[in-house]
Amino acid sequence: QVLLVESGGGLVEDAASLKLSCAASGLNPFSTPAMGWFRQAPGQERQFVAGIRQSGSGRSYADSAKGRFTIVTDNTLDTVYLYLYMTDLNAEDTATYYCAAATRLFARPTRLEDEHEYDYWGQGTLVTVSS
């Protein structure tokens, strides 16, 4: 059974930093092509934040995250850990942040920005930035 559990959300002040964590159990790290972070603000659609290929072949960031957020992955034999280091937070970053895992293999690289590429999702962790 695959289970993704996020943690690290909370209430922070404008310009603060925050680290989000995701523990993805039940995955084979060597057959999980990509992991990603998405977020959804109230009344808005879920949007891509950052993604990373497990092969180390690349990372991708939304324009709003470039220069402020860093995605990092690590793993043990049966758990994938995903982190999102966020700096210089502002009110527009307020959202529920979701960790996602892409386990399907295609004859092409996983499209990190496309939420349909991901087949497992966590329950989300809320980040609130007060201005």
MOMO-V857539 format. One record per residue. PSI is psi as a letter, one per 20 degrees, with the letter a starting at -180 (none if undefined). D_FIRST is the distance of its C-alpha to the first C-alpha in Angstrom with 2 decimals. Layout:
psi = [PSI | PSI]
d_first = [D_FIRST | D_FIRST]
This chain:
psi = [p | p | p | p | o | q | r | i | r | a | p | r | r | p | j | r | q | q | p | q | q | p | o | o | q | j | q | o | h | i | k | n | h | q | q | r | p | r | q | o | q | p | j | r | q | p | q | q | g | q | q | p | p | h | i | j | j | q | q | q | q | q | h | i | i | p | i | h | q | p | p | q | q | r | q | a | h | j | p | p | p | p | q | o | o | p | r | l | q | r | h | i | i | p | r | p | p | p | q | q | p | o | i | q | p | r | k | r | q | p | o | h | i | o | h | i | i | p | i | p | q | a | i | q | p | p | p | p | o | p | none]
d_first = [0.00 | 3.78 | 6.41 | 10.07 | 12.83 | 16.43 | 19.51 | 23.19 | 24.62 | 27.85 | 31.48 | 33.58 | 37.05 | 38.23 | 38.15 | 35.67 | 32.78 | 29.16 | 26.07 | 22.64 | 19.56 | 15.90 | 13.27 | 10.26 | 7.82 | 5.44 | 8.27 | 11.24 | 14.12 | 16.48 | 14.98 | 14.31 | 17.76 | 18.01 | 17.08 | 19.17 | 20.53 | 21.85 | 23.86 | 25.31 | 28.58 | 29.87 | 31.28 | 30.14 | 27.62 | 24.68 | 25.97 | 25.00 | 25.75 | 24.72 | 22.62 | 22.35 | 21.77 | 19.95 | 22.87 | 25.11 | 27.09 | 27.35 | 26.72 | 27.68 | 28.83 | 30.09 | 33.83 | 33.46 | 31.33 | 33.41 | 35.33 | 33.63 | 29.87 | 28.20 | 24.63 | 23.42 | 20.34 | 19.63 | 16.98 | 16.44 | 15.09 | 11.39 | 11.70 | 13.59 | 16.11 | 18.02 | 21.29 | 23.91 | 27.37 | 29.57 | 33.32 | 36.26 | 34.28 | 36.14 | 35.86 | 34.50 | 31.34 | 30.58 | 27.29 | 23.70 | 21.84 | 18.40 | 16.23 | 14.78 | 13.21 | 14.69 | 13.09 | 15.57 | 18.63 | 22.04 | 25.52 | 26.15 | 24.87 | 22.24 | 24.24 | 23.14 | 25.04 | 23.60 | 20.78 | 20.14 | 19.08 | 15.90 | 12.89 | 10.62 | 12.54 | 12.94 | 15.09 | 18.15 | 20.81 | 24.42 | 27.22 | 30.74 | 33.76 | 37.07 | 40.20]
